[in-house]
Structures are given as structure tokens and as C-alpha cells.
Amino acid sequence: MNILGTAVIVAALPLLAASPASAGAGENWYYYSYTVNSGGSDFKICVTTGSSSDHLYGLFEYDPDDNGLNSDEKIGSSKPLSNGDCATWSVGAYVDGDNNRAEIYVATEDNKVQSVKYWD
């Protein structure tokens, strides 16, 4: 895996503040990364946060709204991460569309997250 970049997660961006309906019972997502086009296989993230405890991080596959007919999909399970922790999800099953890519974003309930580094 090669590092693809760092997504700085910013609460002040209103387009990134909506909660996905597919987050699951008891999970309130507050912050998102921007969408990354993944070729499939494994997708790894490592987080930097000011929080001193674990918070849930989840991976989602973005799908255009299409008048509410095609909602974003949660990839696997949410993972509890703290500062410096990393997690990996398999995203091969989410590759689709004309570009043959999975459009991936990170969501978290951690309101002190500072950045997310990711590898595809």
C-alpha cells in the first residue's frame, strides 16, 4: 500500500456535517473526510486526534442520491480508534460505476479528530 493522502476533517464545512442514514443504531456521525476514489482491495486509515479515548470510525461508499433511491453504504463495522491508531477495511466489493472505482469516505463520532491519513 502507498499513502494516498491526508484528509483533514473540518467540522465547519456544512456540506460535510450531515449524518448518513446508514450509520446504524446508536451511532451519531459528525465529521467526514472528502471522497477518495479507491481501486478496491484494502483501504487503510490512521487517525490523529486530540481525544484521549477511543471513538468510532467508519468507512462509507458514496453513491449519488438519485432522488433518495441510492443511499451511501457502510463498509463493514465501525472500529474504535484513538490517537495514532490505524484500521483497514476490504473495499473490493464496492468498486462500481463507469470509473470502476469505489468512492470512499471516512466518518467518525470523534469531535476532536484532526486528520486522517489513508492508503489504498
Residue, then its C-alpha position, 0 to 999 in steps of 0.5 A: m500500500n502507498i499513502l494516498g493522502t491526508a484528509v483533514i476533517v473540518a467540522a465547519l464545512p456544512l456540506l460535510a456535517a450531515s449524518p448518513a442514514s446508514a450509520g446504524a443504531g446508536e451511532n451519531w456521525y459528525y465529521y467526514s473526510y472528502t471522497v477518495n476514489s479507491g481501486g478496491s482491495d484494502f483501504k487503510i486509515c490512521v487517525t490523529t486526534g486530540s481525544s484521549s479515548d477511543h471513538l468510532y470510525g467508519l468507512f462509507e461508499y458514496d453513491p449519488d442520491d438519485n432522488g433518495l433511491n441510492s443511499d451511501e453504504k457502510i463498509g463493514s463495522s465501525k472500529p474504535l480508534s484513538n490517537g495514532d491508531c490505524a484500521t483497514w477495511s476490504v473495499g473490493a466489493y464496492v468498486d462500481g460505476d463507469n470509473n470502476r472505482a469505489e468512492i470512499y469516505v471516512a466518518t467518525e463520532d470523534n469531535k476532536v479528530q484532526s486528520v486522517k491519513y489513508w492508503d489504498 
